[in-house]
Amino acid sequence: MLIVGTEWLVEAAGCEAEALRDPERVRAVLERAVAELDLRVVGDLVLHKFAGAGGVTGLMLLTESHLACHTYPEFEVATFNLYCCRARPRWAWEERLAEMLGAARVAVRVVERRVEVEGANEAAVVSLEEGGARIEETETPRAHATEFGGAAR
């Protein structure tokens, strides 16, 4: 199996509603993630502020893939998706979203995107346990890991 990318799916709850309505605060989160993870932006950040008390949607195209955000101020929730086609360290989502958006709870799921490739370079081949791709899930204040198609450990 060949790992072709890693995807972080993030849900932040208990955020400050005003922060989730503010395009500049959302921009700051996206730009900080990009800077601290040493990602490379292709083109311009696209942000859309929905009318009235609506939230913000943001998208950054990256040479590594993409970083997206959607906020729901009416529910005090923000969601993020970071997909990278090359290895990256884990970003401190819990700490950053608490600091920048006032998040009380942050859940992070990490999915390694894997495919079978005949004749793949041995250095790129990884072992895969029976049952599917590994999914790590963390949720503040505790952490746990589960197996896709299997029972929680």
C-alpha positions in Angstrom: 0.0 0.0 0.0 1.2 3.5 -0.9 0.3 6.5 1.3 -0.7 9.2 -1.2 -1.6 11.8 1.4 -2.8 12.6 4.9 -6.1 14.3 5.7 -7.0 16.1 8.9 -10.7 16.5 9.6 -11.3 19.0 12.4 -14.4 20.0 14.3 -14.2 22.9 16.8 -17.2 23.5 19.1 -18.0 26.1 21.7 -16.3 28.8 19.6 -17.0 32.5 20.0 -19.8 33.3 17.5 -18.4 36.7 16.7 -15.0 35.1 15.8 -16.8 32.7 13.4 -18.5 35.7 11.6 -15.2 37.6 11.2 -13.4 36.8 7.9 -10.2 38.3 9.3 -10.1 36.0 12.3 -10.7 33.0 10.0 -8.0 34.2 7.6 -5.6 34.4 10.6 -6.2 30.8 11.5 -5.7 29.6 7.9 -2.6 31.7 7.4 -1.1 30.5 10.8 -1.6 26.9 9.9 0.0 27.4 6.5 3.0 29.2 8.1 3.6 26.9 11.0 3.3 23.8 8.8 5.5 25.3 6.1 2.8 24.8 3.4 2.9 26.6 0.0 -0.1 28.5 -1.2 -1.0 28.5 -4.9 -3.0 31.6 -5.9 -5.0 33.6 -3.4 -7.0 32.7 -0.3 -10.7 32.8 -1.1 -13.0 33.8 1.7 -16.7 34.3 1.6 -18.7 36.0 4.4 -22.4 35.0 4.4 -24.9 37.7 4.9 -26.1 39.0 8.3 -25.1 36.7 11.2 -23.9 34.0 8.8 -20.5 32.4 8.9 -17.4 32.3 6.7 -16.1 29.8 4.2 -12.5 29.8 3.2 -10.3 27.9 0.8 -6.6 27.8 0.2 -5.2 25.8 -2.7 -1.8 24.4 -1.7 1.0 22.7 -3.7 0.4 20.0 -1.2 -3.4 20.0 -1.9 -5.9 22.2 0.1 -7.0 23.8 3.4 -10.7 24.6 3.8 -12.8 26.0 6.6 -16.5 26.6 7.2 -17.9 28.3 10.2 -21.4 28.0 11.8 -21.7 30.9 14.3 -25.3 30.0 15.1 -24.0 26.7 16.5 -20.6 28.0 17.7 -18.9 25.5 15.4 -16.0 25.6 12.9 -14.9 22.8 10.6 -11.5 22.5 8.9 -10.1 20.1 6.3 -6.4 19.9 5.5 -5.2 17.5 2.9 -1.5 17.1 2.2 0.1 14.8 -0.4 3.4 14.8 1.5 4.2 14.1 5.1 3.6 16.8 7.6 3.8 17.0 11.4 0.5 17.2 13.3 -0.6 20.9 13.8 -1.7 21.9 17.3 -5.4 22.2 16.3 -6.7 22.1 19.9 -4.4 24.8 21.2 -4.6 27.1 18.2 -8.4 27.0 17.8 -8.9 27.6 21.5 -6.6 30.6 21.3 -7.8 32.0 18.1 -11.5 31.2 18.0 -12.3 30.4 21.6 -13.0 26.7 20.9 -14.0 24.8 24.0 -13.7 21.4 22.3 -11.8 20.2 19.3 -12.0 16.8 17.6 -9.3 15.8 15.1 -9.5 12.8 12.8 -6.4 11.9 10.8 -6.9 9.7 7.7 -3.9 8.3 5.8 -5.0 8.0 2.2 -3.7 4.7 0.8 -3.8 3.0 -2.5 -2.5 -0.3 -3.9 0.1 0.4 -6.6 1.8 -2.4 -8.5 5.6 -2.1 -8.7 5.6 0.8 -6.1 9.0 1.9 -4.8 9.8 -0.3 -1.7 10.5 2.9 0.4 6.9 4.1 -0.3 5.2 0.8 0.5 3.8 0.4 4.0 2.2 -2.5 5.8 -1.5 -2.3 6.4 -3.4 -4.1 9.1 -6.4 -6.3 8.1 -9.6 -4.2 8.0 -8.6 -1.0 6.1 -6.8 2.3 6.5 -5.8 3.5 9.9 -7.8 6.4 11.3 -6.5 8.2 14.3 -9.1 10.2 16.3 -8.3 12.7 19.0 -10.8 14.6 21.0 -9.9 17.1 23.7 -9.4 16.4 26.6 -8.8 12.7 25.9 -7.3 10.9 22.9 -8.1 7.5 21.4 -7.4 5.6 18.2 -9.8 3.5 16.1 -9.5 1.1 13.3 -11.6 1.7 10.1 -13.9 -1.2 9.9 -12.9 -2.5 13.3 -13.4 -1.9 17.0 -12.0 0.9 19.1 -8.8 0.1 20.9 
